[in-house]
Amino acid sequence: MAEALLSIQGLQSGYGDVQVLWDATLEVQTGSIACLVGSNGAGKTTLMRTLSGLVPTRGGSIRFNGANLTGATPEAVLSAGIAHVPEGRRLFSAMPVRDNLLMGAYLRRDGEAAIRRDLERMYNLFPILASRAGQNAGTLSGGEQQMCAIARGLMGLPKLLLIDELSLGLAPAVVESLCEALRGLNAQGLSMLVVEQDVATALELADRAFVMDTGRITRAGSSAELRDDPAIREAYLGVV
């Protein structure tokens, strides 16, 4: 069996004296969408930040596309092909949408023409961003900000897109529109790892799912398997 695009084995990390992740293990296969679900405070965001090099690794390993990224800097992670759409979007609120998108391409060295083509590709993916190109990102609606954050990540031409809390604070219609766009990107070959508190949305979007509880991966399987798991249905889907 081919090596997974992303392989996390026994990952440990945390903040100061507080350890958050305890031997977390998961894999994302090339061309797939995986989701990480769990309650608030389970450690999902810490895992994403550790993958991105924003939180130091204390143990375990991170391999991506055949390379060892354990302890890599954020710049090295991005250069390797992992882009992170953080919780809360984290846009440059006083900068126009266009400049926010261009910030996603700051490590690229393939020329201005290629970057301009990808900028147009982002406008085609999310047409509302084209009409908001000169508008400061902080004045966008929540859904528009999430589109801008995703498009900024895509401007780095990642092989793997990490999305932390895709649907947070967004209307269901906006979430469905975002999911449709992500499915289209996945059909073009982009792999994804999505953190999501809305378990129903996550299991509908993803091929494979992982459940995190108190910093540990406690369950893993196909989305269909977890959707049919009575414990998951009772704990996260409100079905007994």
C-alpha positions as semicolon CSV with decimal commas, in nm:
position;residue;x (nm);y (nm);z (nm)
1;M;0,000;0,000;0,000
2;A;0,134;0,344;-0,092
3;E;0,252;0,574;0,185
4;A;-0,014;0,816;0,307
5;L;0,022;1,178;0,199
6;L;0,017;1,281;0,566
7;S;0,109;1,043;0,846
8;I;0,101;1,153;1,210
9;Q;0,231;0,896;1,458
10;G;0,221;0,935;1,836
11;L;0,210;1,314;1,818
12;Q;0,252;1,505;2,143
13;S;0,241;1,881;2,190
14;G;0,103;2,155;2,411
15;Y;0,155;2,500;2,556
16;G;0,404;2,573;2,834
17;D;0,355;2,319;3,110
18;V;0,025;2,198;2,968
19;Q;0,030;1,897;2,736
20;V;-0,267;1,889;2,501
21;L;-0,194;1,612;2,250
22;W;-0,122;1,261;2,375
23;D;0,007;1,010;2,116
24;A;-0,230;1,134;1,843
25;T;-0,214;0,917;1,531
26;L;-0,391;0,969;1,199
27;E;-0,334;0,950;0,825
28;V;-0,465;1,139;0,523
29;Q;-0,449;0,959;0,191
30;T;-0,365;1,137;-0,133
31;G;-0,676;1,275;-0,300
32;S;-0,900;1,229;0,004
33;I;-1,089;1,451;0,245
34;A;-1,042;1,354;0,609
35;C;-1,219;1,519;0,900
36;L;-1,126;1,551;1,265
37;V;-1,422;1,589;1,498
38;G;-1,471;1,617;1,871
39;S;-1,600;1,842;2,142
40;N;-1,472;2,192;2,213
41;G;-1,136;2,174;2,389
42;A;-1,055;1,823;2,267
43;G;-0,727;1,937;2,109
44;K;-0,828;1,961;1,743
45;T;-0,694;2,313;1,688
46;T;-0,372;2,227;1,872
47;L;-0,319;1,937;1,634
48;M;-0,365;2,166;1,333
49;R;-0,130;2,426;1,479
50;T;0,130;2,158;1,553
51;L;0,107;2,032;1,195
52;S;0,165;2,388;1,074
53;G;0,472;2,438;1,292
54;L;0,301;2,698;1,510
55;V;0,313;2,477;1,822
56;P;0,632;2,280;1,895
57;T;0,626;1,902;1,869
58;R;0,712;1,728;2,196
59;G;0,705;1,372;2,068
60;G;0,601;1,152;1,782
61;S;0,645;1,220;1,413
62;I;0,490;1,406;1,119
63;R;0,560;1,277;0,769
64;F;0,424;1,448;0,460
65;N;0,465;1,343;0,099
66;G;0,756;1,117;0,197
67;A;0,944;1,384;0,396
68;N;0,990;1,421;0,771
69;L;0,826;1,746;0,887
70;T;0,856;1,679;1,261
71;G;0,954;2,009;1,422
72;A;0,953;2,198;1,091
73;T;0,905;2,575;1,083
74;P;0,581;2,723;0,945
75;E;0,771;2,838;0,635
76;A;0,906;2,486;0,577
77;V;0,559;2,336;0,621
78;L;0,409;2,577;0,368
79;S;0,697;2,520;0,127
80;A;0,641;2,144;0,155
81;G;0,282;2,190;0,037
82;I;0,062;2,226;0,346
83;A;-0,158;2,536;0,378
84;H;-0,353;2,615;0,694
85;V;-0,688;2,797;0,705
86;P;-0,696;2,883;1,077
87;E;-0,988;2,896;1,314
88;G;-1,140;3,245;1,302
89;R;-1,004;3,306;0,948
90;R;-0,718;3,534;1,071
91;L;-0,736;3,764;0,771
92;F;-0,549;4,093;0,751
93;S;-0,861;4,294;0,826
94;A;-0,726;4,635;0,720
95;M;-0,598;4,504;0,386
96;P;-0,808;4,461;0,071
97;V;-0,925;4,116;-0,031
98;R;-0,684;4,107;-0,325
99;D;-0,384;4,178;-0,102
100;N;-0,497;3,910;0,144
101;L;-0,503;3,659;-0,140
102;L;-0,161;3,765;-0,262
103;M;-0,022;3,711;0,089
104;G;-0,099;3,343;0,039
105;A;0,147;3,336;-0,252
106;Y;0,436;3,504;-0,073
107;L;0,664;3,198;-0,087
108;R;0,598;3,126;-0,455
109;R;0,877;3,179;-0,707
110;D;0,696;3,089;-1,028
111;G;0,647;3,445;-1,151
112;E;0,383;3,717;-1,146
113;A;0,195;3,582;-1,448
114;A;0,131;3,249;-1,274
115;I;0,020;3,424;-0,957
116;R;-0,218;3,648;-1,154
117;R;-0,368;3,340;-1,321
118;D;-0,428;3,179;-0,982
119;L;-0,578;3,501;-0,850
120;E;-0,832;3,486;-1,133
121;R;-0,888;3,119;-1,052
122;M;-0,980;3,218;-0,695
123;Y;-1,222;3,480;-0,827
124;N;-1,383;3,213;-1,046
125;L;-1,407;2,976;-0,750
126;F;-1,561;3,243;-0,526
127;P;-1,709;3,513;-0,757
128;I;-1,811;3,734;-0,463
129;L;-1,441;3,790;-0,390
130;A;-1,393;3,944;-0,734
131;S;-1,655;4,207;-0,657
132;R;-1,496;4,263;-0,315
133;A;-1,136;4,267;-0,438
134;G;-1,069;4,625;-0,329
135;Q;-1,271;4,603;-0,007
136;N;-1,096;4,560;0,326
137;A;-1,127;4,201;0,445
138;G;-1,250;4,309;0,788
139;T;-1,569;4,448;0,635
140;L;-1,671;4,118;0,472
141;S;-1,947;3,895;0,605
142;G;-1,846;3,579;0,791
143;G;-1,904;3,360;0,488
144;E;-1,709;3,593;0,261
145;Q;-1,423;3,598;0,510
146;Q;-1,412;3,218;0,511
147;M;-1,405;3,216;0,131
148;C;-1,119;3,467;0,141
149;A;-0,928;3,259;0,398
150;I;-0,969;2,940;0,192
151;A;-0,868;3,121;-0,127
152;R;-0,563;3,269;0,048
153;G;-0,456;2,918;0,145
154;L;-0,509;2,791;-0,209
155;M;-0,288;3,068;-0,349
156;G;0,009;2,882;-0,202
157;L;-0,068;2,585;-0,434
158;P;-0,085;2,332;-0,150
159;K;-0,101;1,955;-0,184
160;L;-0,289;1,943;0,148
161;L;-0,529;2,206;0,279
162;L;-0,593;2,220;0,655
163;I;-0,922;2,391;0,746
164;D;-0,995;2,459;1,112
165;E;-1,366;2,505;1,194
166;L;-1,505;2,542;0,845
167;S;-1,862;2,624;0,949
168;L;-1,806;2,826;1,267
169;G;-2,063;3,107;1,288
170;L;-2,191;3,057;0,934
171;A;-2,545;3,005;0,804
172;P;-2,628;2,654;0,675
173;A;-2,666;2,776;0,315
174;V;-2,319;2,931;0,327
175;V;-2,171;2,613;0,471
176;E;-2,326;2,404;0,196
177;S;-2,185;2,643;-0,066
178;L;-1,838;2,613;0,087
179;C;-1,865;2,234;0,102
180;E;-1,963;2,226;-0,265
181;A;-1,655;2,432;-0,353
182;L;-1,433;2,200;-0,146
183;R;-1,576;1,893;-0,315
184;G;-1,492;2,050;-0,651
185;L;-1,135;2,117;-0,541
186;N;-1,104;1,762;-0,412
187;A;-1,228;1,630;-0,747
188;Q;-0,933;1,818;-0,901
189;G;-0,693;1,630;-0,673
190;L;-0,656;1,849;-0,364
191;S;-0,633;1,658;-0,034
192;M;-0,782;1,806;0,282
193;L;-0,796;1,766;0,657
194;V;-1,096;1,949;0,802
195;V;-1,161;2,019;1,171
196;E;-1,530;2,063;1,238
197;Q;-1,754;2,075;1,546
198;D;-2,062;2,015;1,331
199;V;-2,015;1,640;1,306
200;A;-2,302;1,587;1,059
201;T;-2,147;1,837;0,816
202;A;-1,801;1,685;0,860
203;L;-1,917;1,329;0,797
204;E;-2,111;1,439;0,490
205;L;-1,804;1,614;0,345
206;A;-1,525;1,372;0,430
207;D;-1,426;1,024;0,313
208;R;-1,263;0,928;0,642
209;A;-1,313;1,057;0,995
210;F;-1,120;1,069;1,320
211;V;-1,266;1,144;1,663
212;M;-1,051;1,331;1,915
213;D;-1,118;1,332;2,289
214;T;-0,887;1,491;2,549
215;G;-0,596;1,506;2,307
216;R;-0,620;1,149;2,183
217;I;-0,764;0,995;1,867
218;T;-1,025;0,760;2,009
219;R;-1,203;0,641;1,694
220;A;-1,123;0,624;1,324
221;G;-1,298;0,487;1,019
222;S;-1,483;0,578;0,705
223;S;-1,737;0,854;0,743
224;A;-2,014;0,601;0,679
225;E;-1,884;0,376;0,958
226;L;-1,876;0,659;1,210
227;R;-2,215;0,788;1,098
228;D;-2,361;0,444;1,172
229;D;-2,175;0,400;1,501
230;P;-2,436;0,414;1,784
231;A;-2,190;0,581;2,024
232;I;-2,108;0,853;1,771
233;R;-2,473;0,904;1,685
234;E;-2,565;0,947;2,051
235;A;-2,266;1,162;2,150
236;Y;-2,242;1,392;1,847
237;L;-2,549;1,359;1,625
238;G;-2,823;1,368;1,888
239;V;-2,958;1,030;1,782
240;V;-3,018;0,753;2,035
